[in-house]
Amino acid sequence: MLEVVLPIVLALLGLALLIAFVRLWLGPTLPDRVVSMDLIAVLTVGVIVTASAGSGQRALLDAAFVIALVGFMGTVAYAWYIEKER
Amino acid sequence: MSSSILRTAARVLMPLLVLFAVFLLVRGHNDPGGGFVAGLVIAVAFVLLMFADGVEAARRSLPVSPWHLLGSGLLVALTAGLMPVFVGRPFLTALWAHLGPERWDVLVGTPLLFDIGVCFVVVGVVLTMTFSLVED
């Protein structure tokens, strides 16, 4: 069951990462790019958790935990600077 | 920036981050983790507080100033390195001791002390840099 699901999940996450990266590349304004960076962080957590489920490496979950806890800090920092610029 | 959402989230997340950092620090000898990551997570907890309540509140919530933390961390790591020298072993050799009664045998050693020192140094460095960058 897991062998069938894992490639599908990884392909969908990869597609989502690609779409988020297109927004990061094009993004006409800075807030667009910041939001896409936040989305990429969340998708990275998904990729790590999927890889952890596939390989059985429980240590990978710690990396996902740290990114999930800390990832939004970058977004907050960017928001702080955007607010300061005005 | 004074968003009440951010302030509430910071209040909930800060203890969680510090607890996770302690977990990373203690298990760092045998599994992924260690003083460096633990220090980074603790520093991020205080940076989060800084974004939510301002630099002054973050400085006040830290019991000692960041550079005192940096210096004492270096001292703790040096102590952990020098302890085996007094027993006649090379510098930075790991010393282990069994503590407690037979049933709750706890293995403590100088690597944990060294990791605590590294953790203090990382927290001190990151917070010194962040606070002075924001205060400019």
Backbone of each chain as ProteinMPNN parsed JSONL, in Angstrom:
{"seq_chain_A": "MLEVVLPIVLALLGLALLIAFVRLWLGPTLPDRVVSMDLIAVLTVGVIVTASAGSGQRALLDAAFVIALVGFMGTVAYAWYIEKER", "coords_chain_A": {"N_chain_A": [[0.845, -1.203, 0.0], [1.859, 1.267, 0.947], [3.926, 1.489, -0.847], [2.644, 2.102, -3.193], [1.402, 4.508, -2.644], [3.389, 6.335, -1.861], [5.084, 7.236, -4.148], [3.132, 8.694, -5.55], [2.392, 10.679, -3.723], [4.85, 11.983, -3.416], [5.242, 12.894, -6.036], [3.104, 14.69, -6.303], [3.764, 16.534, -4.304], [6.17, 17.431, -5.361], [5.258, 18.642, -7.701], [3.736, 20.697, -6.567], [5.78, 22.097, -5.298], [7.164, 22.967, -7.538], [5.296, 24.7, -8.709], [5.072, 26.592, -6.681], [7.665, 27.514, -6.803], [7.677, 28.743, -9.294], [6.064, 30.927, -8.733], [7.744, 32.181, -6.929], [9.778, 32.859, -8.654], [8.579, 34.517, -10.648], [6.898, 36.288, -9.249], [5.497, 39.347, -8.898], [5.613, 41.286, -6.836], [7.254, 41.903, -3.631], [5.843, 40.769, -1.338], [4.472, 38.626, -2.62], [6.553, 36.881, -3.231], [7.474, 36.317, -0.659], [5.311, 34.911, 0.452], [5.32, 32.694, -1.21], [7.774, 31.589, -0.482], [7.189, 30.828, 2.136], [5.278, 28.889, 1.599], [6.901, 27.042, 0.285], [8.507, 26.216, 2.419], [6.619, 24.873, 4.013], [5.892, 22.828, 2.246], [8.324, 21.513, 2.082], [8.466, 20.395, 4.629], [6.435, 18.519, 4.27], [7.621, 16.874, 2.286], [9.825, 15.866, 3.701], [8.566, 14.44, 5.768], [7.213, 12.534, 4.243], [9.413, 11.202, 3.124], [10.494, 10.207, 5.456], [8.485, 8.431, 6.231], [8.675, 6.652, 4.139], [11.303, 5.623, 4.272], [11.599, 4.81, 6.844], [13.23, 6.092, 8.608], [13.347, 7.522, 11.573], [14.646, 9.679, 12.558], [14.549, 11.686, 10.704], [12.178, 12.965, 11.134], [12.629, 14.825, 13.121], [13.979, 16.893, 11.836], [11.898, 17.779, 10.204], [10.194, 18.668, 12.189], [11.641, 20.786, 13.311], [11.782, 22.523, 11.092], [9.08, 23.045, 10.712], [8.46, 24.376, 13.078], [10.135, 26.578, 13.001], [10.117, 27.609, 10.495], [8.218, 29.577, 9.875], [9.309, 31.803, 10.944], [10.994, 33.167, 9.183], [9.142, 34.248, 7.413], [7.791, 35.958, 9.153], [9.89, 37.693, 9.752], [10.388, 38.847, 7.234], [7.921, 40.12, 6.888], [8.087, 41.953, 8.918], [10.174, 43.588, 7.998], [9.055, 44.551, 5.609], [6.977, 46.031, 6.664], [8.484, 47.944, 7.981], [9.705, 49.267, 5.886], [7.75, 50.837, 4.801]], "CA_chain_A": [[0.0, 0.0, 0.0], [2.737, 2.435, 1.056], [4.745, 1.582, -2.065], [1.828, 2.733, -4.241], [1.019, 5.875, -2.273], [4.546, 7.232, -1.715], [5.451, 7.972, -5.369], [2.076, 9.659, -5.908], [2.513, 11.821, -2.795], [6.07, 12.737, -3.731], [5.044, 13.588, -7.309], [2.219, 15.837, -6.063], [4.525, 17.536, -3.555], [7.127, 18.02, -6.294], [4.511, 19.56, -8.574], [3.399, 21.883, -5.77], [7.024, 22.859, -5.122], [7.461, 23.611, -8.817], [4.363, 25.824, -8.882], [5.487, 27.621, -5.718], [8.917, 28.107, -7.271], [7.328, 29.661, -10.396], [5.594, 32.169, -8.106], [8.934, 32.825, -6.377], [10.563, 33.386, -9.785], [7.882, 35.605, -11.34], [6.284, 37.141, -8.231], [5.755, 40.752, -9.227], [5.956, 42.097, -5.66], [7.963, 41.186, -2.57], [4.959, 39.886, -0.553], [4.217, 37.386, -3.361], [7.714, 36.001, -3.07], [7.533, 35.879, 0.741], [4.289, 33.889, 0.644], [5.753, 31.465, -1.883], [8.828, 31.003, 0.353], [6.522, 30.165, 3.253], [4.672, 27.668, 1.051], [7.982, 26.086, 0.024], [8.909, 25.645, 3.716], [5.593, 23.906, 4.425], [5.986, 21.67, 1.354], [9.534, 20.792, 2.472], [8.066, 19.556, 5.759], [5.709, 17.386, 3.694], [8.571, 15.984, 1.606], [10.642, 15.174, 4.715], [7.722, 13.466, 6.461], [6.999, 11.435, 3.301], [10.658, 10.432, 3.038], [10.629, 9.483, 6.722], [7.548, 7.299, 6.194], [9.129, 5.677, 3.154], [12.565, 4.975, 4.608], [11.584, 4.341, 8.219], [14.205, 6.845, 9.396], [12.572, 8.413, 12.435], [15.431, 10.885, 12.849], [14.176, 12.734, 9.753], [11.019, 13.699, 11.647], [13.112, 15.97, 13.899], [14.235, 17.992, 10.9], [10.59, 18.311, 9.824], [9.666, 19.38, 13.357], [12.347, 22.067, 13.437], [11.384, 23.422, 10.0], [7.693, 23.461, 10.938], [8.417, 25.341, 14.178], [10.995, 27.736, 12.773], [9.966, 28.083, 9.124], [7.419, 30.798, 9.736], [10.088, 32.95, 11.422], [11.457, 33.925, 8.023], [8.005, 35.023, 6.919], [7.562, 37.043, 10.112], [10.971, 38.666, 9.601], [10.137, 39.603, 6.001], [6.776, 40.996, 7.125], [8.601, 43.035, 9.768], [10.949, 44.518, 7.162], [8.144, 45.222, 4.674], [6.277, 47.032, 7.458], [9.445, 48.991, 8.305], [10.028, 50.001, 4.667], [6.693, 51.79, 4.489]], "C_chain_A": [[0.88, 1.252, 0.0], [3.554, 2.613, -0.214], [3.98, 2.259, -3.194], [1.643, 4.208, -3.936], [2.214, 6.82, -2.332], [4.943, 7.95, -3.005], [4.429, 9.016, -5.769], [2.209, 10.909, -5.038], [3.722, 12.668, -3.15], [5.914, 13.509, -5.037], [4.172, 14.827, -7.119], [2.959, 16.945, -5.313], [5.544, 18.227, -4.459], [6.469, 19.016, -7.225], [4.179, 20.856, -7.836], [4.628, 22.752, -5.548], [7.373, 23.623, -6.392], [6.587, 24.847, -9.017], [4.742, 26.965, -7.927], [6.77, 28.306, -6.175], [8.674, 29.07, -8.43], [6.862, 30.999, -9.824], [6.775, 32.937, -7.504], [9.734, 33.505, -7.476], [9.901, 34.617, -10.383], [7.5, 36.715, -10.367], [6.478, 38.616, -8.435], [6.157, 41.583, -8.016], [6.646, 41.231, -4.615], [7.039, 40.295, -1.74], [4.619, 38.575, -1.277], [5.341, 36.389, -3.141], [7.797, 35.463, -1.643], [6.529, 34.756, 0.981], [4.714, 32.593, -0.029], [6.889, 30.795, -1.11], [8.226, 30.244, 1.527], [5.91, 28.849, 2.791], [5.728, 26.611, 0.79], [8.444, 25.438, 1.328], [7.917, 24.572, 4.16], [5.684, 22.644, 3.566], [7.235, 20.846, 1.668], [9.256, 19.88, 3.662], [7.334, 18.317, 5.243], [6.64, 16.377, 3.051], [9.371, 15.184, 2.634], [9.816, 14.113, 5.422], [7.455, 12.27, 5.551], [8.245, 10.56, 3.196], [10.874, 9.621, 4.308], [9.711, 8.268, 6.758], [8.048, 6.225, 5.241], [10.359, 4.914, 3.59], [12.574, 4.42, 6.022], [12.6, 5.021, 9.097], [13.462, 7.838, 10.274], [13.324, 9.701, 12.729], [15.05, 12.027, 11.913], [13.025, 13.578, 10.284], [11.456, 14.912, 12.468], [13.383, 17.17, 13.013], [12.915, 18.632, 10.482], [9.998, 19.146, 10.953], [10.316, 20.758, 13.482], [11.901, 23.028, 12.334], [9.963, 23.927, 10.229], [7.612, 24.519, 12.035], [9.069, 26.662, 13.796], [10.712, 28.387, 11.42], [9.203, 29.39, 8.998], [8.165, 32.033, 10.224], [10.576, 33.82, 10.271], [10.356, 34.815, 7.471], [7.729, 36.214, 7.828], [8.622, 38.129, 9.939], [10.78, 39.51, 8.349], [8.984, 40.582, 6.191], [7.201, 42.212, 7.937], [9.356, 44.069, 8.936], [10.056, 45.27, 6.187], [7.396, 46.336, 5.395], [7.187, 48.23, 7.743], [9.722, 49.886, 7.099], [9.022, 51.098, 4.406], [6.844, 53.089, 5.254]], "O_chain_A": [[0.697, 2.164, -0.806], [3.846, 3.738, -0.619], [4.576, 2.912, -4.051], [1.714, 5.055, -4.827], [2.093, 7.957, -2.788], [5.128, 9.167, -2.98], [4.781, 10.088, -6.262], [2.149, 12.036, -5.529], [3.65, 13.897, -3.187], [6.388, 14.64, -5.152], [4.448, 15.883, -7.69], [2.817, 18.128, -5.626], [5.766, 19.433, -4.356], [7.014, 20.081, -7.512], [4.312, 21.953, -8.378], [4.55, 23.979, -5.6], [7.817, 24.77, -6.341], [7.066, 25.9, -9.436], [4.736, 28.137, -8.304], [6.954, 29.506, -5.973], [9.36, 30.084, -8.554], [7.204, 32.063, -10.341], [6.819, 34.166, -7.553], [10.297, 34.581, -7.275], [10.555, 35.636, -10.603], [7.736, 37.899, -10.611], [7.569, 39.114, -8.158], [6.966, 42.5, -8.149], [6.631, 40.002, -4.692], [7.408, 39.156, -1.454], [4.491, 37.532, -0.637], [5.105, 35.206, -2.896], [8.145, 34.301, -1.432], [6.849, 33.764, 1.635], [4.497, 31.51, 0.515], [6.969, 29.567, -1.078], [8.686, 29.157, 1.877], [5.998, 27.831, 3.477], [5.501, 25.426, 1.036], [8.743, 24.244, 1.351], [8.311, 23.501, 4.621], [5.569, 21.53, 4.076], [7.217, 19.623, 1.537], [9.736, 18.747, 3.716], [7.575, 17.205, 5.712], [6.482, 15.171, 3.237], [9.575, 13.981, 2.471], [10.301, 13.005, 5.656], [7.463, 11.127, 6.008], [8.152, 9.333, 3.179], [11.37, 8.495, 4.261], [10.095, 7.206, 7.249], [7.872, 5.032, 5.492], [10.478, 3.716, 3.331], [13.459, 3.639, 6.371], [12.826, 4.585, 10.225], [12.998, 8.873, 9.795], [12.717, 10.704, 13.106], [15.2, 13.197, 12.265], [12.896, 14.753, 9.939], [10.745, 15.916, 12.513], [13.071, 18.308, 13.365], [12.804, 19.856, 10.409], [9.384, 20.188, 10.719], [9.643, 21.76, 13.724], [11.667, 24.208, 12.597], [9.668, 25.095, 9.974], [6.808, 25.447, 11.951], [8.619, 27.731, 14.21], [11.021, 29.561, 11.211], [9.497, 30.212, 8.13], [7.744, 33.163, 9.973], [10.577, 35.048, 10.363], [10.587, 35.969, 7.11], [7.469, 37.324, 7.363], [8.317, 39.322, 9.971], [10.976, 40.725, 8.373], [9.04, 41.721, 5.727], [6.756, 43.334, 7.696], [9.201, 45.274, 9.139], [10.249, 46.463, 5.951], [7.196, 47.424, 4.856], [6.738, 49.376, 7.75], [9.943, 51.089, 7.24], [9.359, 52.153, 3.869], [6.027, 53.996, 5.098]]}, "seq_chain_B": "MSSSILRTAARVLMPLLVLFAVFLLVRGHNDPGGGFVAGLVIAVAFVLLMFADGVEAARRSLPVSPWHLLGSGLLVALTAGLMPVFVGRPFLTALWAHLGPERWDVLVGTPLLFDIGVCFVVVGVVLTMTFSLVED", "coords_chain_B": {"N_chain_B": [[5.861, 46.394, 14.993], [2.89, 45.239, 16.149], [1.129, 42.804, 16.447], [-1.635, 41.094, 17.693], [-2.152, 38.441, 17.213], [0.352, 37.38, 16.564], [1.668, 37.856, 18.981], [0.241, 36.234, 20.765], [0.709, 33.738, 19.596], [3.47, 33.588, 19.898], [3.678, 33.439, 22.645], [2.618, 30.916, 23.072], [4.303, 29.292, 21.556], [6.915, 29.674, 22.47], [7.631, 28.252, 24.997], [7.376, 25.664, 23.982], [9.348, 25.553, 21.993], [11.676, 25.898, 23.557], [11.541, 23.658, 25.19], [11.765, 21.638, 23.256], [14.33, 22.199, 22.428], [15.825, 21.519, 24.688], [15.34, 18.797, 24.688], [16.616, 18.089, 22.266], [19.225, 18.765, 22.982], [19.881, 17.01, 25.096], [19.681, 14.439, 24.038], [21.567, 14.491, 22.153], [24.003, 13.105, 22.054], [23.923, 10.447, 21.163], [22.086, 10.353, 19.089], [20.734, 12.21, 16.243], [21.122, 15.705, 16.739], [22.128, 17.852, 19.429], [24.377, 20.32, 20.911], [24.654, 22.565, 19.203], [22.365, 22.726, 17.46], [20.387, 22.819, 19.415], [21.037, 25.246, 20.643], [20.506, 26.995, 18.505], [17.719, 26.655, 18.232], [16.785, 27.6, 20.71], [17.666, 30.238, 20.478], [16.083, 31.064, 18.329], [13.598, 30.988, 19.565], [13.808, 33.195, 21.264], [14.196, 35.201, 19.381], [11.75, 35.141, 18.127], [10.153, 36.103, 20.228], [11.226, 38.637, 20.278], [10.352, 39.688, 17.822], [7.644, 39.722, 18.378], [7.172, 41.23, 20.784], [9.07, 43.211, 20.844], [12.494, 44.483, 21.069], [13.371, 45.236, 23.617], [11.701, 43.877, 25.425], [12.429, 41.26, 24.814], [15.1, 41.276, 25.611], [14.732, 41.701, 28.335], [13.432, 39.362, 29.059], [15.395, 37.503, 28.915], [17.498, 36.181, 31.299], [20.226, 36.835, 31.663], [22.666, 38.953, 30.003], [23.229, 38.615, 26.434], [26.008, 38.525, 25.729], [27.274, 37.833, 28.084], [26.298, 35.285, 28.325], [27.545, 34.131, 26.14], [30.289, 34.244, 26.886], [30.265, 32.721, 29.29], [29.447, 30.312, 28.267], [31.625, 29.553, 26.666], [33.459, 29.242, 28.739], [32.317, 27.102, 30.149], [32.496, 25.067, 28.218], [35.255, 24.938, 27.977], [35.917, 24.105, 30.556], [34.789, 21.537, 30.496], [36.508, 20.438, 28.636], [38.938, 20.559, 29.96], [38.68, 18.967, 32.202], [39.356, 16.109, 31.904], [42.106, 16.442, 31.707], [43.046, 16.917, 34.281], [42.795, 14.427, 35.351], [44.691, 13.095, 34.069], [44.423, 12.42, 31.439], [44.316, 12.936, 27.807], [43.525, 16.262, 26.487], [40.087, 17.129, 26.15], [39.152, 14.503, 26.205], [36.521, 12.146, 26.597], [34.9, 11.784, 29.654], [33.187, 9.459, 31.626], [30.559, 8.784, 33.972], [28.76, 6.781, 36.246], [25.744, 7.521, 37.752], [23.533, 7.717, 40.588], [21.181, 5.296, 42.087], [21.26, 1.676, 41.649], [19.086, 0.821, 40.101], [18.099, 3.022, 38.711], [20.096, 3.857, 36.796], [22.094, 6.402, 35.729], [23.889, 7.673, 33.067], [26.35, 9.956, 32.994], [28.424, 12.441, 31.467], [31.377, 14.242, 30.348], [30.937, 15.072, 27.63], [28.25, 15.968, 27.529], [28.348, 18.251, 29.118], [30.089, 19.77, 27.575], [28.475, 20.09, 25.329], [26.426, 21.632, 26.433], [27.858, 23.961, 26.906], [28.471, 24.675, 24.227], [25.89, 25.146, 23.342], [25.163, 27.425, 24.904], [27.027, 29.246, 23.86], [26.175, 29.436, 21.182], [23.559, 30.462, 21.473], [24.221, 32.901, 22.671], [25.808, 34.157, 20.66], [24.045, 34.308, 18.411], [21.902, 35.807, 19.472], [23.195, 38.162, 20.282], [24.012, 39.16, 17.776], [21.5, 39.419, 16.445], [19.98, 41.144, 18.111], [21.557, 43.471, 18.097], [21.513, 44.074, 15.4], [18.807, 44.65, 14.979], [18.402, 46.803, 16.655], [19.679, 48.883, 15.428]], "CA_chain_B": [[4.769, 45.477, 14.615], [2.245, 44.738, 17.369], [-0.036, 42.001, 16.105], [-1.998, 40.269, 18.851], [-2.042, 37.043, 16.78], [1.765, 36.999, 16.692], [2.048, 37.836, 20.388], [-0.332, 35.031, 21.373], [1.419, 32.576, 19.061], [4.796, 33.551, 20.505], [3.539, 32.971, 24.03], [2.386, 29.463, 23.064], [5.39, 28.567, 20.903], [8.22, 29.796, 23.134], [7.95, 27.105, 25.86], [7.496, 24.467, 23.141], [10.662, 25.593, 21.349], [12.724, 25.692, 24.557], [11.449, 22.246, 25.586], [12.329, 20.833, 22.166], [15.779, 22.424, 22.423], [16.397, 20.705, 25.769], [15.283, 17.422, 24.181], [17.697, 17.933, 21.271], [20.52, 18.876, 23.662], [20.177, 15.868, 25.959], [19.852, 13.194, 23.312], [22.483, 14.753, 21.045], [25.232, 12.32, 21.979], [23.741, 9.186, 20.431], [21.157, 10.536, 17.979], [20.859, 13.561, 15.688], [20.842, 16.737, 17.728], [23.361, 18.346, 20.022], [24.381, 21.667, 21.444], [24.519, 23.625, 18.198], [20.963, 22.839, 17.052], [19.617, 23.252, 20.572], [21.272, 26.679, 20.788], [19.784, 27.707, 17.45], [16.274, 26.636, 18.504], [16.533, 28.531, 21.823], [17.83, 31.591, 19.949], [14.9, 31.375, 17.522], [12.512, 31.269, 20.49], [13.935, 34.585, 21.739], [13.989, 36.095, 18.23], [10.293, 35.198, 17.976], [9.683, 37.025, 21.256], [11.662, 39.965, 19.87], [9.436, 40.172, 16.781], [6.297, 39.908, 18.907], [7.068, 42.237, 21.85], [10.108, 44.226, 20.766], [13.825, 44.07, 21.53], [13.526, 45.442, 25.054], [11.026, 42.776, 26.121], [13.224, 40.052, 24.632], [16.273, 41.41, 26.474], [14.323, 41.551, 29.728], [13.037, 37.982, 29.337], [16.63, 36.733, 29.056], [17.994, 36.565, 32.623], [21.551, 37.466, 31.569], [22.843, 39.542, 28.681], [23.741, 37.599, 25.494], [27.466, 38.316, 25.676], [27.656, 37.057, 29.271], [25.974, 33.902, 27.971], [28.609, 33.693, 25.222], [31.519, 34.009, 27.635], [30.123, 31.615, 30.232], [29.389, 29.09, 27.471], [33.017, 29.204, 26.335], [34.093, 28.776, 29.969], [31.788, 25.766, 30.455], [33.073, 24.122, 27.256], [36.677, 24.787, 28.324], [35.956, 23.263, 31.75], [34.56, 20.154, 30.071], [37.704, 19.972, 27.955], [40.092, 20.476, 30.875], [38.448, 17.991, 33.272], [40.192, 14.91, 31.772], [43.535, 16.756, 31.869], [43.384, 16.772, 35.691], [42.849, 12.992, 35.671], [45.841, 12.545, 33.396], [44.095, 12.0, 30.078], [44.452, 14.063, 26.874], [42.504, 17.323, 26.449], [38.813, 16.836, 25.489], [38.74, 13.105, 26.29], [35.23, 12.019, 27.264], [34.866, 11.063, 30.927], [31.818, 9.018, 31.915], [30.34, 8.352, 35.341], [27.421, 6.268, 36.551], [25.184, 8.203, 38.917], [22.256, 7.228, 41.065], [21.116, 3.903, 42.529], [21.449, 0.637, 40.627], [17.93, 0.642, 39.213], [17.98, 4.188, 37.843], [21.469, 4.186, 36.459], [22.195, 7.505, 34.77], [25.256, 7.832, 32.57], [26.656, 11.358, 32.697], [29.803, 12.582, 31.027], [31.788, 15.585, 29.95], [30.364, 15.563, 26.36], [27.014, 16.741, 27.758], [28.782, 19.574, 29.607], [30.621, 20.483, 26.411], [27.322, 20.457, 24.492], [25.744, 22.759, 27.096], [28.676, 25.138, 26.608], [28.252, 25.045, 22.824], [24.523, 25.692, 23.271], [25.215, 28.786, 25.444], [27.761, 30.102, 22.923], [25.347, 29.688, 19.99], [22.491, 31.392, 21.869], [24.823, 34.218, 22.874], [26.235, 34.765, 19.389], [22.894, 34.638, 17.557], [21.109, 36.886, 20.064], [23.975, 39.403, 20.204], [23.94, 39.675, 16.401], [20.141, 39.818, 16.075], [19.555, 42.313, 18.87], [22.239, 44.692, 17.667], [21.041, 44.388, 14.042], [17.462, 45.227, 15.029], [18.431, 48.084, 17.363], [20.25, 49.916, 14.557]], "C_chain_B": [[4.143, 44.902, 15.883], [0.963, 44.009, 16.993], [-0.371, 41.097, 17.272], [-1.941, 38.789, 18.497], [-0.617, 36.562, 17.008], [2.154, 36.894, 18.159], [1.505, 36.586, 21.086], [0.405, 33.783, 20.9], [2.796, 32.445, 19.69], [4.716, 33.014, 21.925], [3.344, 31.458, 24.077], [3.633, 28.728, 22.57], [6.693, 28.594, 21.69], [8.54, 28.641, 24.076], [8.168, 25.83, 25.057], [8.875, 24.404, 22.492], [11.776, 25.301, 22.351], [12.739, 24.233, 25.01], [12.07, 21.353, 24.52], [13.842, 20.994, 22.108], [16.454, 21.587, 23.503], [16.424, 19.236, 25.339], [16.412, 17.161, 23.188], [19.061, 17.909, 21.952], [20.86, 17.576, 24.385], [20.43, 14.609, 25.137], [20.918, 13.309, 22.23], [23.68, 13.836, 20.957], [25.075, 11.082, 21.11], [22.883, 9.325, 19.189], [21.374, 11.921, 17.393], [20.424, 14.607, 16.708], [22.155, 17.276, 18.25], [23.273, 19.81, 20.383], [24.115, 22.744, 20.416], [23.053, 23.828, 17.801], [20.112, 23.34, 18.211], [19.782, 24.757, 20.781], [20.514, 27.488, 19.755], [18.294, 27.765, 17.754], [15.94, 27.583, 19.651], [16.649, 29.973, 21.329], [16.614, 32.0, 19.13], [13.71, 31.689, 18.422], [12.581, 32.723, 20.962], [13.784, 35.593, 20.595], [12.492, 36.249, 17.958], [9.685, 36.172, 18.974], [10.034, 38.461, 20.884], [10.726, 40.538, 18.802], [8.073, 40.497, 17.363], [6.223, 41.116, 19.844], [8.131, 43.313, 21.78], [11.409, 43.763, 21.409], [13.944, 44.163, 23.046], [12.9, 44.305, 25.843], [11.832, 41.493, 26.006], [14.461, 40.092, 25.511], [15.905, 41.173, 27.932], [13.99, 40.101, 30.054], [14.251, 37.068, 29.451], [17.279, 37.138, 30.384], [19.367, 37.23, 32.601], [21.704, 38.047, 30.174], [23.505, 38.523, 27.75], [25.244, 37.42, 25.538], [27.997, 37.653, 26.946], [27.411, 35.575, 29.037], [27.067, 33.316, 27.088], [29.871, 33.331, 25.996], [31.408, 32.821, 28.564], [30.033, 30.289, 29.48], [30.781, 28.613, 27.083], [33.726, 28.625, 27.553], [33.636, 27.358, 30.312], [32.401, 24.725, 29.52], [34.549, 23.873, 27.57], [36.829, 23.907, 29.56], [35.772, 21.799, 31.388], [35.78, 19.588, 29.368], [38.866, 19.737, 28.903], [39.931, 19.392, 31.934], [39.284, 16.724, 33.091], [41.674, 15.189, 31.953], [43.953, 16.552, 33.322], [43.452, 15.31, 36.113], [44.039, 12.344, 34.966], [45.557, 12.007, 32.009], [44.283, 13.192, 29.139], [43.275, 15.02, 26.947], [41.289, 16.86, 25.648], [38.475, 15.35, 25.419], [37.422, 13.027, 27.05], [35.389, 11.219, 28.547], [33.42, 10.689, 31.21], [31.728, 8.562, 33.351], [28.917, 7.838, 35.464], [26.936, 6.924, 37.83], [23.903, 7.51, 39.341], [22.296, 5.777, 41.5], [21.13, 2.936, 41.345], [20.316, 0.616, 39.61], [17.771, 1.813, 38.251], [19.372, 4.683, 37.485], [21.496, 5.272, 35.392], [23.653, 7.664, 34.371], [25.471, 9.298, 32.231], [28.123, 11.451, 32.311], [30.11, 13.998, 30.623], [31.244, 16.005, 28.582], [29.091, 16.368, 26.536], [27.357, 18.151, 28.228], [29.308, 20.415, 28.447], [29.492, 20.962, 25.511], [26.56, 21.627, 25.097], [26.523, 24.049, 26.844], [28.476, 25.625, 25.192], [26.892, 25.707, 22.659], [24.51, 27.14, 23.757], [25.894, 29.725, 24.447], [26.889, 30.449, 21.718], [24.228, 30.667, 20.326], [23.062, 32.802, 22.01], [25.178, 34.895, 21.576], [25.026, 35.212, 18.577], [22.114, 35.812, 18.135], [21.863, 38.203, 20.059], [23.854, 40.017, 18.812], [22.546, 40.209, 16.092], [19.714, 41.085, 16.794], [20.24, 43.578, 18.356], [21.849, 45.069, 16.237], [19.703, 45.108, 14.092], [17.502, 46.612, 15.672], [18.982, 49.211, 16.496], [19.173, 50.778, 13.917]], "O_chain_B": [[4.798, 44.157, 16.613], [-0.14, 44.519, 17.188], [0.504, 40.405, 17.791], [-1.707, 37.958, 19.374], [-0.392, 35.489, 17.567], [2.873, 35.976, 18.553], [2.198, 35.957, 21.886], [0.692, 32.884, 21.69], [3.249, 31.338, 19.983], [5.568, 32.237, 22.358], [3.83, 30.79, 24.989], [3.983, 27.671, 23.095], [7.491, 27.661, 21.602], [9.632, 28.081, 23.979], [9.026, 25.014, 25.392], [9.499, 23.344, 22.443], [12.708, 24.554, 22.05], [13.803, 23.641, 25.192], [12.811, 20.423, 24.837], [14.559, 20.049, 21.781], [17.52, 21.013, 23.277], [17.395, 18.523, 25.59], [17.085, 16.133, 23.262], [19.945, 17.145, 21.565], [21.989, 17.091, 24.299], [21.289, 13.8, 25.487], [21.155, 12.363, 21.479], [24.326, 13.772, 19.911], [26.004, 10.709, 20.394], [22.956, 8.471, 18.305], [22.108, 12.728, 17.964], [19.462, 14.402, 17.449], [23.184, 17.168, 17.582], [22.244, 20.458, 20.193], [23.434, 23.728, 20.705], [22.554, 24.954, 17.804], [19.228, 24.177, 18.027], [18.813, 25.463, 21.059], [19.947, 28.535, 20.067], [17.664, 28.805, 17.56], [14.936, 28.293, 19.594], [15.846, 30.829, 21.7], [16.16, 33.141, 19.215], [12.897, 32.553, 18.093], [11.559, 33.404, 21.052], [13.303, 36.707, 20.807], [12.021, 37.331, 17.607], [8.815, 36.969, 18.625], [9.26, 39.385, 21.133], [10.351, 41.709, 18.856], [7.409, 41.43, 16.911], [5.316, 41.939, 19.718], [8.104, 44.249, 22.579], [11.439, 42.801, 22.176], [14.534, 43.293, 23.688], [13.483, 43.819, 26.812], [11.922, 40.723, 26.961], [14.842, 39.078, 26.094], [16.65, 40.537, 28.678], [14.224, 39.645, 31.172], [14.156, 35.979, 30.018], [17.581, 38.315, 30.581], [19.646, 38.096, 33.429], [20.963, 37.681, 29.261], [24.256, 37.663, 28.209], [25.732, 36.299, 25.403], [29.034, 36.99, 26.915], [28.183, 34.722, 29.473], [27.469, 32.164, 27.255], [30.452, 32.264, 25.799], [32.322, 32.0, 28.641], [30.483, 29.259, 29.98], [31.084, 27.422, 27.159], [34.487, 27.663, 27.447], [34.44, 26.516, 30.711], [32.781, 23.638, 29.955], [35.038, 22.75, 27.449], [37.732, 23.073, 29.632], [36.484, 20.927, 31.887], [36.066, 18.396, 29.482], [39.681, 18.838, 28.692], [40.921, 18.937, 32.508], [39.89, 16.282, 34.068], [42.432, 14.287, 32.311], [45.057, 16.08, 33.594], [44.088, 14.98, 37.114], [44.363, 11.186, 35.228], [46.343, 11.234, 31.46], [44.398, 14.328, 29.598], [42.185, 14.664, 27.396], [41.443, 16.262, 24.583], [37.596, 14.964, 24.65], [37.22, 13.748, 28.027], [35.94, 10.119, 28.539], [32.523, 11.516, 31.05], [32.687, 8.02, 33.899], [27.989, 8.384, 34.867], [27.613, 6.893, 38.857], [23.271, 6.806, 38.555], [23.304, 5.094, 41.316], [21.025, 3.346, 40.189], [20.541, 0.421, 38.415], [17.357, 1.626, 37.107], [19.762, 5.796, 37.838], [20.984, 5.085, 34.288], [24.537, 7.776, 35.221], [24.86, 9.826, 31.301], [28.954, 10.66, 32.756], [29.224, 14.85, 30.56], [31.091, 17.207, 28.361], [28.854, 17.33, 25.806], [26.741, 19.126, 27.797], [29.019, 21.607, 28.344], [29.525, 22.078, 24.992], [26.1, 22.513, 24.377], [25.932, 25.1, 26.599], [28.328, 26.824, 24.955], [26.75, 26.694, 21.938], [23.918, 28.001, 23.106], [25.427, 30.838, 24.206], [26.857, 31.598, 21.277], [23.969, 31.598, 19.563], [22.473, 33.773, 21.535], [24.888, 36.077, 21.392], [24.973, 36.349, 18.109], [21.706, 36.711, 17.399], [21.26, 39.257, 19.857], [23.627, 41.218, 18.667], [22.403, 41.304, 15.549], [19.154, 41.995, 16.182], [19.604, 44.62, 18.197], [21.852, 46.25, 15.89], [19.478, 46.06, 13.346], [16.735, 47.496, 15.29], [18.769, 50.383, 16.807], [19.486, 51.693, 13.156]]}, "name": "protein", "num_of_chains": 2, "seq": "MLEVVLPIVLALLGLALLIAFVRLWLGPTLPDRVVSMDLIAVLTVGVIVTASAGSGQRALLDAAFVIALVGFMGTVAYAWYIEKERMSSSILRTAARVLMPLLVLFAVFLLVRGHNDPGGGFVAGLVIAVAFVLLMFADGVEAARRSLPVSPWHLLGSGLLVALTAGLMPVFVGRPFLTALWAHLGPERWDVLVGTPLLFDIGVCFVVVGVVLTMTFSLVED"}
